[in-house]
Amino acid sequence: MTTVAYRDGVMAADTRGVRYDMPRICHKIHRVADAIIGFAGNYSDCLVFIDWWRDGHDLKKLPEFKMYRGESDAPDIEALVLTADGIERWTEHFQRDPILDPFFAIGSGAGAAMAAMHMGADAAEAVRIASLVFTSTGGNVQVERLDGEPWTLMTQSTFEARAAKDGVIEVEVKASG
């Protein structure tokens, strides 16, 4: 229930979280040492992954996860890890998958974000577009840059101002019915 997108050294994610069917604001991108980590999945499991990364991400010392849904419960996490060496996708089984494509996305809105980036959108705009078609993606857009600039939070008015400055024409979409 998330969209995290990467393109050109920039990672972006929505800030909508849901707990007990109630929306909340949460940050899905974290800067840990020399890495930027964006995640989708169970928030508690994602925080365990971040702690494991901070502790040296030793594959011989995997963290223990609480079993929420029974003994065979695997962690519910997918992560994008961006370092100076490139971008990697990490699975819930702690398998590393180097991303060779120029852009990538994870989460429930990944398909929409990937389509947007194929059409030229940057990572932040791709997340915003995914939020138009997935109710589980929403809120503001958190943006982190590998170049060390501090993160930013993009609101709808930020996107509108950028579109006006860049001469982008936005089409208003109205629900039918």
Phi and psi in degrees as a GROMACS rama.xvg file:
@    title "Ramachandran Plot"
@    xaxis  label "Phi"
@    yaxis  label "Psi"
@TYPE xy
-157.114  159.895  THR-2
-133.912  123.263  THR-3
-122.971  127.3  VAL-4
-126.405  150.248  ALA-5
-131.485  137.3  TYR-6
-164.266  135.491  ARG-7
52.7465  46.9515  ASP-8
75.8506  10.5106  GLY-9
-122.477  133.57  VAL-10
-115.789  138.166  MET-11
-134.849  148.297  ALA-12
-149.489  153.969  ALA-13
-75.2604  167.909  ASP-14
-115.685  14.3912  THR-15
-83.8168  127.085  ARG-16
-122.808  159.061  GLY-17
-134.249  128.071  VAL-18
-135.296  125.619  ARG-19
53.776  43.3558  TYR-20
60.4108  18.7593  ASP-21
-115.109  132.374  MET-22
-69.9627  147.622  PRO-23
-146.5  166.101  ARG-24
-98.8995  132.341  ILE-25
-146.95  153.545  CYS-26
-95.0815  126.784  HIS-27
-105.736  2.78998  LYS-28
-123.197  131.17  ILE-29
-130.77  139.464  HIS-30
-93.3771  119.49  ARG-31
-127.534  109.887  VAL-32
54.9532  -119.581  ALA-33
-96.6794  16.4888  ASP-34
-122.666  152.577  ALA-35
-112.476  124.474  ILE-36
-117.979  122.424  ILE-37
-113.642  140.802  GLY-38
-139.327  158.035  PHE-39
-130.622  145.233  ALA-40
128.963  -160.762  GLY-41
-66.1563  124.851  ASN-42
-59.7059  -41.1858  TYR-43
-62.4169  -43.8792  SER-44
-62.6886  -38.659  ASP-45
-64.3098  -38.627  CYS-46
-67.3059  -33.8572  LEU-47
-64.0193  -41.8463  VAL-48
-60.5486  -43.5438  PHE-49
-62.6962  -43.234  ILE-50
-61.9807  -41.5905  ASP-51
-61.5931  -42.1142  TRP-52
-63.7576  -45.4995  TRP-53
-59.7846  -33.6935  ARG-54
-83.0343  8.96469  ASP-55
111.521  -1.09623  GLY-56
40.6106  53.9679  HIS-57
-81.6775  117.18  ASP-58
-67.2751  -13.5346  LEU-59
-87.4482  -7.94537  LYS-60
-129.225  69.3883  LYS-61
-73.4402  146.202  LEU-62
-72.7457  161.127  PRO-63
-97.5202  138.143  GLU-64
-111.689  147.82  PHE-65
-71.2287  143.397  LYS-66
-90.3107  101.304  MET-67
-83.5225  -28.989  TYR-68
-124.014  21.3475  ARG-69
122.661  174.383  GLY-70
-67.3087  -26.649  GLU-71
-90.8281  10.4278  SER-72
-65.9337  120.596  ASP-73
-92.188  155.702  ALA-74
-58.6523  145.825  PRO-75
-102.412  88.4088  ASP-76
-153.685  143.474  ILE-77
-139.074  131.975  GLU-78
-130.02  145.599  ALA-79
-107.469  126.695  LEU-80
-118.119  117.774  VAL-81
-108.776  122.429  LEU-82
-130.757  179.025  THR-83
-62.957  -20.9404  ALA-84
-82.563  -11.9509  ASP-85
135.868  -165.994  GLY-86
-116.791  139.478  ILE-87
-132.505  148.306  GLU-88
-102.185  132.832  ARG-89
-113.367  133.851  TRP-90
-93.2675  174.11  THR-91
-66.0389  -13.8157  GLU-92
-100.276  16.4704  HIS-93
58.8464  38.168  PHE-94
-97.5024  133.774  GLN-95
-92.8505  131.618  ARG-96
-129.965  96.118  ASP-97
-61.6706  135.034  PRO-98
-95.5149  121.524  ILE-99
-101.76  -11.9616  LEU-100
-74.3389  157.851  ASP-101
-71.5264  -17.3529  PRO-102
-150.63  159.371  PHE-103
-160.353  158.022  PHE-104
-146.683  153.382  ALA-105
-131.897  167.598  ILE-106
98.4914  179.661  GLY-107
-64.9158  -26.0601  SER-108
-96.2372  13.4883  GLY-109
-59.4177  -40.9378  ALA-110
-61.2663  -45.3567  GLY-111
-66.0853  -40.9392  ALA-112
-65.2735  -41.2242  ALA-113
-63.6936  -42.7359  MET-114
-60.7089  -42.719  ALA-115
-62.185  -42.0655  ALA-116
-69.9496  -30.9402  MET-117
-63.0514  -27.8083  HIS-118
-90.0948  5.74194  MET-119
105.995  -1.24891  GLY-120
-67.8339  147.985  ALA-121
-80.3833  178.858  ASP-122
-61.1002  -44.6128  ALA-123
-64.6219  -45.0239  ALA-124
-65.1583  -35.2268  GLU-125
-62.9524  -40.8886  ALA-126
-66.3503  -42.4513  VAL-127
-60.4127  -42.2959  ARG-128
-65.1942  -40.9756  ILE-129
-59.5909  -34.6595  ALA-130
-68.1611  -17.5347  SER-131
-76.1187  -22.5563  LEU-132
-119.157  -5.921  VAL-133
-126.917  118.497  PHE-134
-68.1954  -19.5735  THR-135
-84.6641  -1.73755  SER-136
-114.075  126.567  THR-137
-175.826  -168.132  GLY-138
78.5744  -158.237  GLY-139
-81.5182  175.406  ASN-140
-112.633  120.42  VAL-141
-87.1551  134.249  GLN-142
-126.733  129.534  VAL-143
-124.097  140.813  GLU-144
-116.148  140.721  ARG-145
-67.4976  -25.7364  LEU-146
-69.7761  0.880667  ASP-147
94.7758  -6.0136  GLY-148
-63.458  147.946  GLU-149
-64.8783  154.916  PRO-150
-67.0371  157.545  TRP-151
-128.959  158.998  THR-152
-118.922  119.729  LEU-153
-101.468  124.133  MET-154
-97.8646  174.342  THR-155
-58.2701  -39.4349  GLN-156
-66.8193  -30.2197  SER-157
-62.3207  -45.0937  THR-158
-65.4185  -39.9801  PHE-159
-64.3973  -41.4347  GLU-160
-65.718  -41.5596  ALA-161
-64.6417  -40.8627  ARG-162
-63.5779  -42.0254  ALA-163
-64.5108  -41.687  ALA-164
-65.452  -40.4087  LYS-165
-85.3255  -3.53857  ASP-166
74.2785  25.5498  GLY-167
-81.9471  135.673  VAL-168
-98.405  122.744  ILE-169
-97.9028  140.036  GLU-170
-100.65  128.165  VAL-171
-78.7109  128.758  GLU-172
-107.473  124.179  VAL-173
-111.409  140.841  LYS-174
-68.2648  141.639  ALA-175
-87.1256  156.711  SER-176
